[in-house]
Amino acid sequence: MITFNIDERSIISIYKGIEPNRVSTINRILSNINYVEEKDLKELMNTTAIKLKKIDDEEFLTLDLENTLNEAFIENRAD
């Protein structure tokens, strides 16, 4: 079983789109890597995409993307 840490789940949450789809999410992550300057963030994005390739669509749809760093950011902006 592949597990995703909070940073990886946050990347997925950012790039999953309105209608979550594993392949589309992978493609969005990979297509945006070249726009990222930070080496660590690029590595995180690449690792996340690799891990997403190892799971199936059903498992993707069951990922818990609540309480990610992306969600925390959005909540803080609303305050």
Backbone as ProteinMPNN parsed JSONL, in Angstrom:
{"seq_chain_A": "MITFNIDERSIISIYKGIEPNRVSTINRILSNINYVEEKDLKELMNTTAIKLKKIDDEEFLTLDLENTLNEAFIENRAD", "coords_chain_A": {"N_chain_A": [[0.842, -1.195, 0.0], [0.594, 2.124, -0.916], [1.513, 5.076, 0.704], [0.81, 8.496, 1.36], [2.424, 11.393, 2.434], [1.71, 14.425, 4.308], [2.673, 16.606, 2.825], [2.805, 15.563, 0.217], [0.104, 14.894, -0.151], [-0.907, 17.436, -0.098], [0.152, 18.527, -2.462], [-1.22, 16.919, -4.29], [-3.818, 17.753, -3.709], [-3.739, 20.403, -4.569], [-3.375, 20.127, -7.339], [-5.401, 18.452, -8.276], [-7.755, 19.291, -9.483], [-11.177, 20.187, -10.421], [-12.848, 17.974, -10.924], [-11.74, 15.222, -9.654], [-9.197, 13.196, -11.0], [-6.955, 10.645, -11.472], [-4.945, 10.317, -13.542], [-5.087, 12.8, -14.881], [-4.373, 14.464, -12.768], [-1.723, 13.644, -12.293], [-0.608, 14.438, -14.754], [-1.021, 17.238, -14.605], [0.6, 17.892, -12.424], [3.178, 17.111, -13.385], [3.389, 18.741, -15.658], [3.695, 21.219, -14.574], [6.059, 21.274, -13.167], [8.362, 22.396, -14.371], [7.964, 25.103, -14.029], [8.527, 25.648, -11.462], [10.849, 26.862, -9.166], [12.204, 26.077, -6.845], [14.268, 23.502, -5.773], [13.709, 21.449, -3.9], [10.909, 21.443, -3.846], [10.359, 20.748, -6.489], [11.358, 18.135, -6.47], [9.608, 16.99, -4.618], [7.178, 17.215, -6.01], [7.735, 15.55, -8.213], [8.196, 13.065, -6.938], [5.672, 12.675, -5.826], [4.1, 12.413, -8.145], [5.206, 10.047, -9.195], [4.481, 8.229, -7.179], [1.702, 8.399, -7.417], [1.366, 7.177, -9.873], [1.668, 4.572, -9.17], [-0.591, 3.724, -7.896], [-4.05, 2.712, -8.252], [-6.987, 3.977, -10.031], [-9.246, 3.773, -8.394], [-8.182, 3.673, -5.795], [-7.047, 6.2, -5.76], [-9.312, 7.839, -5.712], [-10.131, 7.429, -3.126], [-8.341, 8.696, -1.525], [-7.521, 10.618, 1.311], [-7.856, 13.877, 1.318], [-8.376, 15.916, 2.984], [-7.607, 18.397, 5.437], [-5.081, 19.185, 4.475], [-2.051, 20.959, 3.655], [-2.764, 22.803, 1.764], [-5.52, 23.179, 2.247], [-5.36, 24.33, 4.793], [-4.082, 26.724, 4.149], [-6.023, 27.99, 2.554], [-8.094, 28.306, 4.437], [-6.869, 30.074, 6.255], [-6.602, 32.354, 4.671], [-9.183, 33.143, 4.47], [-9.758, 34.282, 6.852]], "CA_chain_A": [[0.0, 0.0, 0.0], [1.321, 3.388, -1.03], [0.994, 6.122, 1.583], [1.213, 9.849, 0.999], [2.545, 12.278, 3.597], [0.888, 15.639, 4.188], [3.18, 17.437, 1.727], [2.368, 14.935, -1.03], [-1.349, 15.069, -0.239], [-1.137, 18.849, -0.412], [0.417, 18.663, -3.898], [-2.365, 16.302, -4.971], [-4.971, 18.626, -3.5], [-3.563, 21.597, -5.403], [-3.425, 19.821, -8.77], [-6.431, 17.463, -8.619], [-8.797, 19.882, -10.319], [-12.553, 20.167, -9.925], [-13.283, 16.587, -10.958], [-10.505, 14.472, -9.429], [-8.849, 12.117, -11.897], [-5.557, 10.332, -11.175], [-4.072, 10.588, -14.682], [-5.074, 14.253, -15.076], [-3.607, 15.043, -11.661], [-0.313, 13.367, -12.598], [-0.221, 15.308, -15.875], [-0.951, 18.633, -14.128], [1.811, 18.015, -11.589], [4.371, 17.035, -14.23], [3.462, 19.875, -16.581], [4.019, 22.441, -13.824], [7.373, 21.165, -12.513], [9.328, 23.318, -14.976], [7.687, 26.47, -13.584], [8.912, 25.727, -10.057], [12.282, 27.136, -9.034], [12.772, 25.396, -5.686], [14.665, 22.119, -6.04], [12.989, 20.544, -2.995], [9.516, 21.368, -4.281], [10.366, 19.954, -7.716], [11.533, 16.734, -6.073], [8.351, 16.582, -3.988], [6.193, 17.053, -7.074], [8.107, 14.373, -8.984], [7.94, 11.896, -6.084], [4.217, 12.538, -5.717], [3.625, 11.877, -9.429], [5.648, 8.653, -9.266], [3.632, 7.447, -6.273], [0.36, 8.351, -7.998], [1.389, 6.201, -10.957], [1.691, 3.231, -8.581], [-1.903, 3.359, -7.352], [-5.08, 2.684, -9.29], [-7.956, 5.076, -9.975], [-10.123, 3.589, -7.238], [-7.448, 4.096, -4.602], [-6.911, 7.653, -5.858], [-10.568, 8.469, -5.292], [-10.323, 7.265, -1.682], [-7.324, 9.443, -0.773], [-8.03, 11.643, 2.217], [-7.19, 15.141, 1.016], [-8.793, 16.905, 3.982], [-6.559, 18.837, 6.364], [-3.782, 19.312, 3.825], [-1.5, 22.307, 3.777], [-3.556, 23.634, 0.865], [-6.75, 23.513, 2.969], [-4.995, 25.253, 5.868], [-3.802, 28.004, 3.504], [-7.298, 28.578, 2.148], [-8.802, 28.72, 5.653], [-6.186, 31.247, 6.812], [-6.88, 33.505, 3.809], [-10.577, 33.54, 4.687], [-9.867, 35.009, 8.139]], "C_chain_A": [[0.877, 1.244, 0.0], [0.683, 4.398, -0.079], [1.58, 7.464, 1.13], [1.297, 10.689, 2.261], [1.76, 13.568, 3.335], [1.364, 16.546, 3.048], [2.723, 16.882, 0.375], [0.86, 15.079, -1.219], [-1.701, 16.508, -0.57], [-0.899, 19.116, -1.895], [-0.752, 18.087, -4.688], [-3.582, 17.21, -4.875], [-4.91, 19.862, -4.401], [-3.833, 21.287, -6.877], [-4.543, 18.865, -9.191], [-7.535, 18.025, -9.508], [-10.178, 19.716, -9.703], [-13.107, 18.75, -9.878], [-12.044, 15.712, -10.855], [-10.359, 13.266, -10.362], [-7.351, 11.875, -11.737], [-4.635, 10.726, -12.324], [-3.976, 12.094, -14.948], [-4.258, 14.941, -13.988], [-2.115, 14.841, -11.896], [0.165, 14.315, -13.697], [-0.105, 16.765, -15.454], [0.31, 18.857, -13.289], [3.049, 18.078, -12.477], [4.495, 18.225, -15.173], [3.819, 21.187, -15.878], [5.389, 22.408, -13.166], [8.36, 22.189, -13.072], [9.121, 24.768, -14.567], [8.097, 26.711, -12.136], [10.423, 25.909, -9.967], [12.931, 26.344, -7.907], [13.024, 23.921, -5.968], [13.877, 21.135, -5.179], [11.533, 20.368, -3.41], [9.393, 20.568, -5.576], [10.469, 18.466, -7.399], [10.256, 16.185, -5.444], [7.277, 16.33, -5.048], [6.472, 15.788, -7.884], [7.822, 13.091, -8.202], [6.444, 11.63, -5.969], [3.651, 11.93, -6.997], [4.004, 10.403, -9.576], [4.768, 7.767, -8.396], [2.208, 7.334, -6.803], [0.275, 7.334, -9.133], [1.299, 4.772, -10.433], [0.361, 2.803, -7.973], [-2.915, 3.326, -8.497], [-6.083, 3.815, -9.06], [-8.867, 4.985, -8.756], [-9.445, 4.043, -5.945], [-7.27, 5.62, -4.587], [-8.156, 8.356, -5.324], [-10.832, 8.34, -3.794], [-9.269, 8.004, -0.856], [-7.979, 10.518, 0.089], [-7.241, 12.927, 1.985], [-7.671, 16.27, 1.924], [-7.596, 17.238, 4.872], [-5.172, 18.813, 5.742], [-3.28, 20.732, 4.029], [-2.262, 23.272, 2.888], [-4.84, 24.087, 1.556], [-6.463, 24.525, 4.075], [-4.728, 26.646, 5.312], [-5.101, 28.722, 3.141], [-8.08, 29.079, 3.363], [-8.18, 29.974, 6.241], [-6.449, 32.494, 5.974], [-8.287, 34.035, 4.036], [-10.735, 34.366, 5.955], [-9.645, 36.468, 8.009]], "O_chain_A": [[1.784, 1.385, 0.82], [-0.537, 4.556, -0.058], [2.686, 7.539, 0.596], [0.366, 10.706, 3.066], [1.213, 13.758, 2.249], [0.548, 17.182, 2.381], [2.305, 17.636, -0.503], [0.394, 15.356, -2.324], [-2.692, 16.764, -1.254], [-1.662, 19.852, -2.521], [-1.22, 18.701, -5.646], [-4.293, 17.409, -5.86], [-5.932, 20.301, -4.929], [-4.446, 22.09, -7.581], [-4.62, 18.502, -10.365], [-8.186, 17.264, -10.223], [-10.326, 19.176, -8.607], [-13.76, 18.367, -8.908], [-11.366, 15.481, -11.856], [-11.262, 12.441, -10.494], [-6.56, 12.811, -11.856], [-3.636, 11.408, -12.097], [-2.887, 12.603, -15.213], [-3.532, 15.897, -14.263], [-1.328, 15.771, -11.716], [1.228, 14.923, -13.575], [0.809, 17.462, -15.894], [0.993, 19.872, -13.425], [3.872, 18.984, -12.343], [5.608, 18.67, -15.455], [4.205, 22.156, -16.532], [5.839, 23.431, -12.651], [9.12, 22.787, -12.31], [10.023, 25.586, -14.744], [8.026, 27.835, -11.641], [11.182, 25.19, -10.618], [14.102, 25.977, -8.012], [12.115, 23.185, -6.352], [13.425, 20.102, -5.673], [10.99, 19.266, -3.333], [8.444, 19.802, -5.75], [9.761, 17.644, -7.98], [9.87, 15.046, -5.707], [6.553, 15.337, -4.978], [5.549, 15.039, -8.204], [7.267, 12.139, -8.751], [6.009, 10.479, -6.011], [2.814, 11.03, -6.938], [3.193, 9.6, -10.036], [4.355, 6.686, -8.817], [1.574, 6.289, -6.655], [-0.763, 6.703, -9.332], [0.901, 3.865, -11.163], [0.201, 1.648, -7.577], [-2.657, 3.853, -9.579], [-6.04, 4.512, -8.047], [-9.217, 6.003, -8.157], [-10.056, 4.711, -5.11], [-7.337, 6.249, -3.531], [-8.066, 9.337, -4.585], [-11.666, 9.063, -3.249], [-9.295, 7.949, 0.373], [-8.877, 11.231, -0.358], [-6.092, 13.043, 2.411], [-7.402, 17.442, 1.661], [-6.683, 16.426, 5.025], [-4.197, 18.46, 6.406], [-4.006, 21.596, 4.519], [-2.392, 24.448, 3.228], [-5.211, 25.257, 1.461], [-7.229, 25.468, 4.274], [-5.104, 27.642, 5.929], [-5.252, 29.917, 3.393], [-8.664, 30.162, 3.318], [-8.907, 30.861, 6.689], [-6.511, 33.594, 6.524], [-8.559, 35.216, 3.825], [-11.73, 35.072, 6.119], [-9.707, 37.193, 9.002]]}, "name": "protein", "num_of_chains": 1, "seq": "MITFNIDERSIISIYKGIEPNRVSTINRILSNINYVEEKDLKELMNTTAIKLKKIDDEEFLTLDLENTLNEAFIENRAD"}
